[in-house]
Structure formats: C-alpha cells, structure tokens
C-alpha cells in the first residue's frame, strides 16, 4: 500500500497537471505562439514513425532530454522511464540486471541472457553489462515495454531497449566535452564528422575517457574503493553511391580497468562468525552505527583487491538498399566481450575466500529484412542468425585466515560431539581431521592458504535461427490491424571440466563423519540422534562447502539443449483523429532456455551422501515464455504542446528463470508461475518557449504465483547458532527489486540573458516505493521507499554551440541499497549489500563546431 506521503505527492502532481492544462489551453488560444514539443521519431516497428503513432508502450528519449536529466550512464535511464529498473552487484560487466515492469533476470551466471534485450544500432548485445555504459554520439533511446518477440526476437520477454547513435554526416562538424567532479572524477569525450568524398563518403570518429576515484573506503587500509577507469573509441563510415544505397560501417572498442565492486556489511547481529572474524582481523566486521547513512556505510573491509577488467569490441555493417518499392536491410556484426575479475567473496577484512573469474563471449549475427507497402498493407519479412561462443573459467581459493576461522567456528561443536578413538581430545576441525585420518592427508590439500576450493572451465556454443514477419493492415481510414509472427530455433551445447583440488582432504573427512556412532557422541544422550546428525551435517558443510563436493569431480560432461518456439503479436489500433489513438494487443514472448555454467550444489554437505550435487537442481533451465495483454491510448493536445500516453497491461510468465543466492552459490531455478499487471502514464507539456515539464507514473504488481511448490532458498538459524537451510515458499510474494509504484517528474526552464546567451535550470526526481532487494525475499533485506533528485544549472549559446553547467546527481545524498545478499560463511550474523552511488556533482563544458 502506498504511504500517505506518496499519495500526497501524486495528488500534488495531478493538481499541477490540471493547472498546467489550463495554462496550455490559454496559450493555445493565443496567436503567435508556435512553440511545440520536440517530435521524436522512433524505429520500434523497424520503420520510422513518430512515437505518438506507434501502437505499443514505448518511452522515447532524445539526446537533449537525457542531458538535461543528468543521464550519462545508461543504467540511469530509469530516471526518465518509470517502468525501468537497472542495478549492478558484484560486477558491472557480469552482474548488471535490467528490469521492465518488475521483470528481469538476476545473478551473474554467464549462461543466463537478459529478459530485457539491448540493441545498439540494430545489433543485439547478449549481455547487459556489455551495453549499459556511456554511449558515444547518442541520438535517442527507445524503451519498449512488454514482449517484443516479433521484430526484436528472443530474449525480449519483458521488453527491449533500442539505442540509436548518430551516423556520419556530409557537413563537417563535431563537439568536445569535458567534466570534472567530486571523487576526482574526470571525463572527456569528443567527436568529429565530415565528408571524405562529397555526397558519397563520410566519416565519424568518436572517443571518450572516464576516470574516478572510489567513493567507498577500506576500513583496514584506508584506500578508496569502487573506482572507474574506462576508454572508448568508435569509428564509422557512410557510403552513399546513389540515392538508393546507404552502407554504414561501424567499428568500436571499449576498455575497462576498475576497482569494483564492493559491498558493505548491512546487518550484523554480533553472532559467532562475526566475532571470530573480528578476532582474526580486528575491525574486519564493522557494522555502521547508522545503517542509512553514507558517511557510516561507505566502508568495506576487503583483504584482497576486487579488480574488474573488460574489453569489448565489434565490427558491423548496415546496408539499406531501395529496390523499387521494396527496401532491403542487411545487418552483419561480430563482437567479442572479455571480462576478467577478482573478488574477495567473504566480504570481510579477514582473508577467507577469493574468487578469480574469466568470461569470454564471441558472437556473430546476421539479419536480413525486406519491407514495403502494397495498398493497405505495410509489411516486413526477415531472417536472423546468431552464432555465439561463451567461455567461462572460475577458481576459488582458501585465504590465509580460512583454517583459523574454520577451527574457531567448528571447535565448540567438535568438542561437544566427538571424542578421539582412544579418548583423546578433539578440539577443532584440524585436530579432528588429523586424529581420524591418521595424518594421511596429502600435503598441499586441506584448508591452508592458497589451497584450491575449485577450479572449473565451461564452454558453451549456441546457435539461433529465426524467420519473422510483421504486418500492418489498414482496415479503414482509422482502423489498423497489426499481425506479427516469428519462429525461433535455438541450439545450445555446453562442455564442462570441473576440478575440486580439496577433494583429498574432504575424502578423508566426510566418510569418517558418516561412520561415527551417533549414540556414543557426548551430546547424543542430551540432544538425541536427529539433533546430533544436524550438528554433523553443519560441520561437514563448514569443512567442505556444498559447492565443493568431490562428487563434482567426474569426467568432463557434454550437454545439449534445443528449443523451438513461435512468438508474435496480434493487435488493433484506432485513430480517432490526428491527435488521438487507442490500441490493444495480445502478444506471446520467448526467452531461450539455457545450460547452467556454474556449480549448482546445495547449501548442505551430507557425510556419506555420494549423490551428484548437480542432481539436486537441473543443469538445464527451460525456455521462459510469456503471454501479454495490453491496451493503451496516446493523446496529443493543445496544438502539440502536451502529450499523454496511457497503457494498461497483464503479463503471465511460465518457466520464469530465477537465480537465487543462498550465501554460498547461485541456485538456478525455473518458477512455473509469475505474473505482473499494472498501468503506466507518461505526460509531457511545453508551457512556453522557456518552460517544459514531464510526469510519469507506473504501478506494477509483479508477484510469484499463488500455488508454487516450496523451494530451498533461505538460510535460518538453528539452536546451535549455525545457518541451516529450511524449505520456504515464494508463493504470492513480490518479485525482487520490483516496486509497486514509481513516480518520475522533471522540468526545464531557460531564459535569454543577453544576445545569443541564455540561462537554464533543470531538475528531475524519481520516487519508488519499498522493494525487497534480496533474491530470497528475506524480510530483513527490505529497502524502504526513496527518491533520487538530479539537478543542473548553467549558461549556453542559444544555438547550442557551447554550454557550461554545474550539476548534481542524487542531490540530497539519498542512501539506498541495490541488492542485499547472505554473506558466505556467516549467514547467522547478517547480510551484505551493494549500494547505489552517493551524491555526485561537478562542472561540465561543451563546445560544438
């Protein structure tokens, strides 16, 4: 339920909109006022149309709109699009999640593709982290809500983001832009374009460099954390040998070298694990006194660096050829994306566990389209092919403090449960292993510094084939029917080679635990056999984590997954007049199934259980499908000085792909029933030549179905103060990071202060209601509602040749968490969180020539 404050804000906004309508009506009745809203032309249906003429829910943002809203990184698009949500976790390259209408694909498993497809200049980017960054020469962004399976293909079950950049021009020009901000932020970018051969061949060359010191602090060393370091270069050629042919060639390269991404302890209960870690490394488990203050929370305690390095490059050709009444469009692209990261995954200052991971993704795509118009039929037919190869390598190591932590953590339980075979004292895990193995564990294995927990390699080869058609049939002068159909065939093959270096140690320890006579345990008479067995299970889990079971060490495995699916849309649109359109459509969307490229073990290690851990959860996840129903209206008023767009929708997902983090690893699951329903209202108004305003409201009820089977996905504390898995249900619960209500609003005012120079000020706000940021929906991971405010003020040339502005994003330094998670090895002590950025401010200068 919305808070009274939220209701008050919405009422105030409605009143303002009502007063604005009156003002606009008055202006419209006066002569000589020809100011109108900027018309944005989109290609959401693979042909150029005004956004007001497209019979689907789409938010279109021009370069100027995003500049005035302070949207620089594309993850910030949510500031203008109320139904959009974007967040990052332990890696911006691998852990970026995009959601539309509350629906997205979470986790950093390379096997899972996003439910929101991202396209840059018509080219599909299979991983969101490879796309959502600073975009050079941005012309516009189109956020298409709801399944887009006909024209944009698979992996758009929730929607698509279509990014369009500027092409080379035959008139010489360019720009240079520089920014300096807090945290020693430095950003310089520029572009130059012009003719090589007059009217035949043109070029555009663009580049940017971004660096910023970290905005978090290492509590142990005092170093800055979460820095930025990014470089981009893009070159384009445009060849127009005649008026019927346009060939665009694009080459781009991006290099990222950052110290990212760190989490903070968000809730610490002073339990056993935290106490031990603080004893090993004083200050390692610091819990801020004020959990909602950046001054307190901007700290972390990593013992090893979190480095993030990635390289992304590609080459593409885009041919448009007018063949009489038919246009041919042929887009070819090859892309490589390599991400290399290291992370302290115990998220404390103690040196417990460290992960190194490498992802390498290569993709070749071809798309061929024919389009034309025959009488009352506007048609598109096409074919699409992609060939993708994904390589994943991961190594997990014990740190220097792991064995000390393990001994301290298990000591009380070991001493209470076991006595040595000759009555000797068994005081901790190391003494237990030595006593019961006879000291026969091979050197270099076990739990000392540098010993491997696991080292895995995966290779996935994926091919996709599609045939599609999209048609608009003019039934009358006012009524159109939309029909689209796409057939997709996906073929995936994966190979894995799993290695568990600690197998010898666990092979000695676990069978001994299974063979111990429970009745003779010192606690057996007090607690009973079942409780003692639980203690033994916990000991086994701490000593040999479920994801490091020796059962993974089998011969390399090959798997195949093949999917075929039809997706499409059927709809009607009715144009009452030039200013008013209503529409309705039914659509079926599809997101391809996948073969898991990560260890899918259980939380718990059970002594003597030789079951392959991968059998607990299927390594294959089936295709995600959605049926969508939508009606909407698009209205232009007051001589194109105001627009109101409304959409109501209902989306029913089957086999929703979910990654749940349990404090040890991600558990891939297919949820049979997820639904989202709601409405969206987006308005724009231009009150005068100097003042513009926008308002957006989105309500989304994105929930799990009411009758889902129970699933093991939450850790609870047992009487021994140790984390233990319990069966819990998701039925009827709100999806992760899916706010019920979102309100966006913004305004821009400018006034000429001298000949050729004007003053401007702009601001925008995004408010959202509470969300649960944990994938397991633990109530403690609730983020209450909050608002983010951006603002800028400056002077500029009236013709846009130059500008200087002061700006601030998150102006009021609003604290918020993007994602909360159970911290490995200490789920009884609380959880960690990845935070949103604090206030960022600076000065920017632009010069166009």
N, C-alpha and C positions, 0 to 999 in steps of 0.2 A: 504494500500500500504506500502511496506517495505521502511524504511528510507535508505538514501544513505549510512549511516554508516553500516547498516545491509548488504546491497548489497556488500559493500567493504569487509566486514568480510567473507561473503560467497565466494567471488571471491578469497580472500586470501587463504581460506581453500581449495578451488578447486585447486589452483596452488600448494599448499603444497602437496595435494594428488597426483597431477600429478608428481611432483618431487619425491614423495615417491615411486610411481610405478616404476619409472626409477631406483631408488636405489634398490628396491626389485628385479627387473629383473636382475640387475647386480649381486646381492648377490646370486640369484637362479642359475646363471650360473657358480658360483664358487664351487669347490668341498670342501667337508669337513665341510660345514655349514649345520647342520641338525636341526637348531632351527625352530620351528613351533609354530603356535598359539595354545593356550590351547583349547582342544576339550571339549565342554560342552554337556553332554548327558541329554536330557530332556524327560519328560513323558507327553507332551502336548496332545498326542493321546492315553494315557493310555498304552503305551508301550515304552521301552527305545529306543531312536533314537538320533543321532547327530542332533543338532539344524539346521544344514545345510540340513538335509534330510526331515525336516518336512514341508509339503506344506501349511503352514499358516504363517501369520505375527506374529512372536514371538521374543521378546528380552530376552535373557538368560544371567544371571549374576551370576558368581561364587562368592564364599566367598572372594577370593583374589581380584577380581575386585571391589567389594563393599568396602573392607577395604581400598584399595588404593584411592578410590574416596571419602572417608570420609563419606560413607553411613552407619549410625549406626541405626537410627530410620527409619523404612520402609517408612515413609512419604517422606523421602529424596531420594527414588528410582528415582524420576523424574530427578535427576542429571545425570543419565545414560540412561534413557528411554525418548526420546524426545516427544513421544506421550502421556506420562503420566503426570497428574497434581494431586497433593494432597494438601489439605488445611484444616485448623481447624478454628472453630469460637468460640461460647460461651462455648463449652465443647468438649474436645478431645474425650471423651467417647461417646458423643451423637451427636456431630456436625462435625465429620470428613467426608470430601467429597473426593471421588476418581473419576477422570475423565480420559477417554481414547478417543482420537480423538475428544476432546471437549465435550464429553457426560458424564454426571454424574447426580446423584440425590442429590439435596441440601436440607438444612434445618435439624432441629434436632427433627423431628417428628418420634417417635419410630415405627410408622406404616409403614414407607417407607423403603424398602430394597434397597441396592445399585444397580445401573446398572452395576457396575463392581464387580463381585463376587470374594471373597477372600477365598482361600483354604489353609489350613496348614496341611501338611502330609495327603492330600486327604480328609480332613474334612472341610465342609463348615462353615464359620463364617458369620452369618446372618447380623451382624452389623460391619461396617468397623472400628469403634472405639475400638472394642474388638480384633482387629487383628494388626492394624498398630502401632506397638511399637517395642521396642528392642526384637529381636527374638534370643533365645538361640540356640547355636550349628547350626547355619545356614550353609547349604550346597550350596544351589542355589535358585534363584528366577526366575520364568518364567512369563513374562508379555505377555499374549495372547491378541492380538488386534482383534476387531470385535466380533460379537456374537458367543458364544461357547455353543449353546443350546443343542448339541447332547450329548457330554460326560460330560460336567460340569453342564448342567441342567438350570433351571430357574434362573432368576436374574443375567444373564450374557449377557444382551442385548448389552452392549458396549464392553465387554471383560471380562477377568478373570486374577487374579494374583495367581499363583500356587507357594506356598512356601514349600520347601523341607528341612527338618532338618536332621542332622546326626543321624544314628542309633547306637545302642550299637555295640562294636567291641570285638572280641575274643583275641585281643592283648592289654595288659594293656597300658594305656596312659591317657593323659589329658592336660589341659592347665590352666594357671592362668593369668588374665589380670587386670591391674589397670590403672586408668586415673584420673588426676587432671587438672581442667581447671578454667577459669575465672568464675565469679559469684559463686565462691566457689563450683564448680562442682566436684563431687566425684563419680566415677563409678568403681565398682569392680565386676568381673564375673569370673566364672571358671567352669570346667567340668572334670569329671573323668570317665573312662570307662575301662572295662576289663571282664575277664571270671569269672563266678561263678562255672560252670561245664564245663570243657574243651570241646570245639567244640559243646556244647549242649545248654548252657545257659549263656548269657552275660548281663551286665547292663551298664547303663549310668546315671549319676546323675549330674545335672547342676543347677547353681543358679546365680543370679545377684542382685545387689543393686545399685540404682542410686539416688542421691540427688543433688539438685542445688538450690541456692538462686534465687530469682526473678530478672529479667532483666528490669522490669519497676518499677516506683516509684510512690507511693501515694502522690499526691500534697498536701494533707491535713495533713497526719500523718508522711510522710517521709518513710513509710515502703516499703520493697521490695514486688513486685507483680509478679505473673507468676512463681512460684517455681515448682520444681519437687521433687517427692518422690515415688519411685517405687521399688517393690521387686518381684522377680520371683523365682520359684522353679519347676524343672522338673525332673521326674524320668522315666526311660524306662527299659524294659526287652525284650530280644530277645531270643526266644526258637526255636531251630532247631533240633528236634528229629531225623530227617533224611534229606537226600539231597532234598526231595520233599516238605517239610513243613517248613514254616517260620511264626512264630507267634510273633508279636510285640505288646507290651502293653505300653501305654503312659499315664502318669498322670501328670498334670501340674496345677500350681496355680500362680496367679498374684494379687498383692495388690497395689493400687494406692491411695495416700493421698497427694493432691496437692492444692496449692492456685492458681487456674486457672479458667477461662480465662478472661482477662481484655481487654477492648477496650479503645481507646483514641478518644477525640473529634477531628475530622479530618477537619471539616469546620464549622466555627462559624461566623455568619453574624451580631452578635450584636443585634438580634431581641428581641421580648418581652419575650419569655420564658427564654432565657439565662440571660437576665437582671434580671428577677425575681429570678432565681436560684442563681445568684451571690449575690443578696441582702440577700437571706436566709442564704447562706453559702458562704462567701467571698472566691474567688479562686476556687469555685466548677466547674466553666465552663471555665477553662483556655484553650485558643486556642494558640498553639505554634506559635511563630513568624516565624519560618521556618518550613513549613509543610512537608519538605522532609529530615529532619534531625533527626537521632535517639536521639541526645542529647536534642532536643526540644520535640520529640514525645514520648519518653519513660516515659510518665507520665499518670496517670489516677487519678480519684478522687472518688473512691468508698466510700460510707458511711457505707457499711456492707461488710463482707468478701465474696469473691467468692470461696467457697470450692468445691472441686471435689474429691469424694471418690468412688472407684470402686473395686469390687472383681470379678475375672474371674477364673473359674476352670473347669477342664474337665477330663474325663476318656475315653480312646479309646482302641480298639483292632483292629489289622490289620493282617488278616490271608491270606497267599498266599499258595496255595496247588496245586502242579503239578499232575494232574490226567491223566497220559499218555500224549496224545497230546493236552490236554485241561488244561488250568490254571484257577483255581477258586480264586477269590479275594473277601474277605468279610470284610468290614469295619463297625464297630459299634462304636458309640460315644454318650456321654451325656455331655452337657455343661450347666453351669449356669453363667450368667453375670448380676451383680447388679451394678447400677450406682446411686449415691446419690449426688446431687449438690445443692448449694445455690447460688443465683446470684442477685446482685444489677442491676435490669433491667431498671433503668432510666439512668444508665451510667454517673452519675454526682456525685458530692460530697454532694448534698442535699439528704435527706432521703425521697424519694418519693415512690418507688415501690420495693418490694423484692419478689423473687420467690424461692420456695423450690420444688424440683422435684426428684422423685424416679422412676427409671426404673428397672424392674426385668424380665430377659429373660431366660427361660429354653428351651433347645432344645435337642431332641433325634433323631438320624439319623441312618439309616441302608442302606448300599449299597452292592449289590451282583453283581459280574461280572463274566462272563465266556468268555475266549478268546482262540483263537487258529489259526492254519493255515492249510488250505486244498488246496494243489496245488497252484493255482494262487490267492486264496482268503485268506486274512488276516482279521479276524472277531472278533468283540466284541459284546456281548449281555449282558444286565443287567437290574436291577431294583433298584429303590431308594425310600425310605420312610422317611419322617420327621414329627415330632410332636413337635410343638412349642407353648409355652405359654408366653404371654407378659403382664406384669402388669405395669401400669403407674399411678402415683399419683402426683398431682400438686396443690400447694397452693400459691396464690398471695395475698400479704398483702399491705395495705397502710403504709407508713412510717410516722415518726414524723413530717415531713415537708410538707406532701401532702396537708393537708387542707389549710395551709398558702399559698402554691403555687396555689391551686385551687382558693382561694379567690382573690389573686392578679391577677391571669390570667383572671378570668371572670369579675372582678369588673368593668372595663370600659364598657364592653358590657352590663352587667346587668343594670348599671345606665342609659345607653343610651336607653335601650329598655323598661324597666319596671318601673312602679310606684306602690307603695303599694296599696292595695284595699281601703285604706282610705286616700290615698295621701301621706303616709309616704315614707321615703327614703329607697330604696333597693339598697345597695351599693356593695354587693358581693354575692357569691353563698350561703354562710351560712345564711346571712340575708334574702335572697330570700326564702330559704327552711323554715326558722323559720316563716316568715310572711305568706307564703301561706299554710303551713301545720298546722299552729296554735300551733307549738311546739310539735306536737304529734309523732315525730319520736322516736321509741323505743331507750332507752339507749343502748350503745354498737354497734349501727349501724351507718351508715353515713361514714365519711371520716377521722376520727381521727386515731392516731397511733394504729397499731395492728388490726384494723378492717379488716375483710377479703373481698377481691375483689371476689375471687372464690376459691373453693376447690373441686377438681374433682378426681375421680378414674375411671380407664378404665381396662378392662380385655379382651384380645384377645386370642383366641385359633385357631391355624392354623395347618392344615394337608396338606401334599403334597405327591402325588403318581406319580411315573414315570416308564415307560418302554422305553428302548432305545437300539439301535444297531448302530454300526459304522463299516464300511467295506471298505477295500482297495482291489480293483480288479486289478490284473496285466493283462492288455490288450495285452501288448507286453513286450519285454525286457526293453523298455524305457518308455512306457506309462502306467500310473496307473489311475484308476477312483476311486474317493472317494465318498461314499454314506453313509449318516447317517440320522437317524430319531429318534425322541423322542416324546413320548406322555406324557403330564403332566396334572394332575388333582389337583387343589388347592381348598381347602375348608376352609373358614375363618368365624369365629363367634366372634362378639365383644359385650361386655356389657359396659354400661356407667352409671355413677351416678354423675350428675353434681349439684353442690351446689353453690349458689351465696349469701353469707352472707349479702351482702349490699342490697339485694332485698327490705327490708322495706324502706330504705332511698330513693332509686330510684322509688319505687312505689308511694311515696308521691310526689316526684319532677316532674317526667315526665308527668303524666296526667295534672298537673297544667300548664306546659308549652304548652301542646297541646290545652288547653281550653282558653288560653289568647286571648282576642280580638286584632288581629293584627292591625286593623285600629286605635286603641287607643294608640298604642305604640308611645312613643315620637319621634322615628325615622321613624315611618310609613309614615308620610307626606313627609319626605325628601328622603328616600331611596325607598319607595314603598314596597308593601306587600311581593314580592318574596325575596328581599334582607333581610328584617326583618326575614322572615322564615328561611333563611340561617343562620342568627345570632343565632336564637333559636336552630337550629339543631347543630350548633357548641357548644353552651352552654350545650346542652344535652349530646353531645359526651364527653366533658371535665368532666362533672359531673358524667356521667355513661357511661364508655367506652363501645364501641360496643360489645366487647367480654364478658362484664359482664352484659348483658341484663338479666332481670328477666325472659325473655322467655325461657332461658335455664333451669330454674327450673321446670322440668316436671318429671314424673315418670321415673325410670331407663329404658333404652332402649336396646333392643336386635336387632342385625343386622346380616345378613348372606350374604356372597359373595362366589359364586362358579365360578371357571374358568376351562376351559379345552382347551388345545392348543397343536398343533403339531409344533415342531421346527426341524430344520435339516439342512443338507448341501449336496450339490452336486458339485463335482469338478473333475478336471483333473490335473495331473502333468506329465511333460515330462522331462526325464533325458537325456540331450544331451551327457554327458559323466560323469565321476566320479566327476567332479568339477562344473558342471553347471546344474541347474534345473530351469524350469519355471512352473508356476502353475496358475490356475484360479478356483474360486469357487463362487457359489451362496448359500447364507445361509439365514435362517429365524430364528430370535431370539425372546425371550419372557421374559418379566418381569411381575411377578404376580400383579394383582390388589390388592387394599388394602382398608381397612376401616379406616377412619381418627381417630386418637387417640389424638386429640387436638381440642380446641374450634375453630370453623370456622366462627366466626361472621364477620360482616362488620366493616369497619373503623367507620362508622357513626351510631349514635343512633338517631332515629327519634321519637320525642314525639308522643305518641298515636299510634304508629305502633306496633301492637301486633303479627306481623308475627314472627314465629320461626326463629331466625337468621340463624339456620343451613340450612334453605331452600335457602338462598342466594347462597350457594355453597354446592354441593352434599357431604355428608359424605363418600361416596364411590367413589373411583377412579378406573377406569377400567384398564385392563392389558395393558402394554406397549409392542408394537410389532415393529420389525424392519426387513426390507429386505436389505440384504447386497450383494454387488458385488465387487469382489477383484481379481486382477491379480498381480503376483509377480515373481521375479527372485532371485535366490540365487547362488552366484558365489564364488568359491574358486580359488585363483591364486597363482602363484609363489611358487609351492610346499607347499601349505598350510601356506604361510607366510602372506597372505592377504585374506580378505573376503569382499564382497559387497553384501548386501541384499536390494532389492527394492520392494516396494509394492505401488499399486495404488488402491484406494477404493472409493466406493459410498455407503452411508447408508441412508435409508429412514425410519424415525420413525413415527409411528402412535400412538396417545394417549400418547405422551411424558409426564411423570409425573413431575410436577413442584410445588415447594413450594416457594411462593413469600412473603417476609416480607414487611409489609406496614407501619411499625412504631408502630404497635400495636400488631399484631399477624401474624402468617403464614397463607396464603391463599392457600390451595391445589387446584390445577387445572390440567386438562388434556388438553394438547395442541395437536391439531389434526395433525399438520404437522411440523416436524423438520427434517432437512437434514444436513449431514456432508459429505464432499468429500475432497480428497486430496491425498498426496503421502508421503512416508517415505523412507529415505535412511539411512542405517546403515553400517558403514565400520569399519574394524579393520585391523591393519597391524603390523607386527613384523619385524623391520628393521635389528635387530641384536640380539644377545643373551642378550643385555643390554637395548634395547630401543623398547617400544611398544607405539602404538598410536591408538586412536579411534575417529570417527567423526560420528555424527548423525544429520540429517536434517529432520524436519517434517513440512509439510504445511497442515493445516486443515481449511476448510471453513465450520464451524458449525453454521448454521443460522436457525432462525424460518422461517416457510413457508411464502410465499408472500401474501396469502389471508386469514389470520386468522381473526376471529371476534375480536372486541375490548374487552378489559378487564379492570376492575377497579383495578389498581395496582400501581399507582403513586400518591403521595400527592403533590398538588400545593398550592401556597399561594394565598389567595383571598385578596380583598381590605381591609379586616379587620385585615390583618397580621396573619391570622389563617390558619392552614393547612386544606385543604379541598380536598376530593377525586375527581379526574377527570378521565374520560374514556380515556385510551390511548391504542395504539396498539403495538404489538411485531412484526408485520409482517416485514419480511426481515431483522430483526436485528440479530447481532452476539450474540451467547449464552454467558451467564455469565462465566467468567474465562476460556474462550476458545481462546487462542492466535492463530493468523493466522500462524505465523512462530515460530519455536523453533529450536535452534541450540545447540547441545551438542558436546563437544570435550574434550579429555583428553590424557595425555601422562605420561609414567613412564620410568625412567632411573635408572639403578643401575650399580655399578662398584665395583669389589673386591678391597679392600684397604689393606688387609693383609690375611694371611692364615685363611680361614674359616670365614671371616667377610667382609661384603660389605656395601657400602654407597648407599642409594636410595633417589630419589626425585620424587614426582608425583604431578600432578595438573589436575584439570578439570574445565570446565566452562559450564554453561547453560545460554543461552540468549533467551529471548522470547519477542515478540512484544507486543504492548499495549493490554490491556484487560479491560473490564468493570467488576468490582468486586461486583456490586450490582445486586440482583436478579430482581430489577425493571428496570435495564438498564438506570438509571438516568445518564445523561452525566457527572454530577459532580463527579461520582464515578469511573472515568476512572483512571486506573493505567498505566502509560506510560511504554514503553519497558525498560527492565533492564537485567543485567547479575549477576549471582551468581558464585563466584570463590571459590573453595576449594583447599587446598594445604597441603602437608605433606613432611617432610624430616627426615631421620633417618639412623640408622645403624641396621644391622641384621645379624644373622648367616646364612651362605649360605644354610644350610639345613633346615632353618625355625624353629630352636629350640628356638630362642629368638629374640626380637627386641625392640628397644627404638626409639620413634619418637616424633617429635614436629609437631603439626598440627593446622590448622585454617580452619574453615568453614565460608563462607561469608567473605572472607579475606579482602575485601575492604569496609566492613560495609555498604553494599548496603541497603538503606531503601526501603521497599515496603509494600503494604497492601495486605492481603489475601482476605479480604471481607469487604465491606462497607455497611452500613445499616442506615435507618432512625431511629434516636433516639426517643424512645417513648416520647410523650407529647410535643415535641419541633421540629417537622419536619420543621417549618418555620425558625429555627435557624441553620440548617445544619445536619450533619450526623456523625456517629462514624465509626471506622474501627478497625478490628483486624489485627495486624501487624505480618509480618514474623520476625523471630529471627534476632537480630543483629549479629555482629562478635562474634564467639565462638572460643576459642583457648585453647590449653593445651598440656600436655605431657602424652604419653601412653607407658606402658611397658608390654610386653607379654613374657611368658615363657611356653614352651611345654615340656612335659615329656612322 
